[in-house]
Amino acid sequence: MELPNQIEQRSHPFRRSTRTKMIAGVAGGLAEYFDLDVGIVRVGLVALAIMGIGVPVYVAAWLLVPEEGAEETVADELAEHLRSRHVPTDVR
């Protein structure tokens, strides 16, 4: 069990896992960050989904938390893709 002051001293940021991922790596990333069993985190996310808040939380984490080894989030990549698309300005 961690003491409150140990929580601030984590040596690694929260990232989506590439090693223990089943869908997007959110549960695996949470499990690695908090040093928990990934099965417990998955059961917790399913329970939150049944209550109606798990899916939006999972999708938000998938979009806003970068994957291990990545600098950009999925949201960053999507925004860049949308900015790079050519949108005609002279529509008649």
TAQUI-V739743 format. One record per backbone hydrogen bond with DSSP energy under -1.0 kcal/mol. CO is the residue of the C=O (numbers start at 1). NH is the residue of the N-H. Records with the same first field share a line. If there is no record, write none. Layout:
BEGIN
CO: NH  NH
END
This chain:
BEGIN
3: 6  7
16: 68
25: 17  29
26: 30
27: 31
28: 32
29: 33
30: 34
31: 36
37: 41
38: 42
39: 43
40: 44
41: 45
42: 46
43: 47
44: 48
45: 49
46: 50
47: 51
48: 53  54
53: 57
54: 58
55: 59
56: 60
57: 61
58: 62
59: 63
60: 64
61: 65
63: 75
66: 16
67: 70
73: 77
74: 78
75: 79
76: 80
77: 81
78: 82
79: 83
80: 84
END
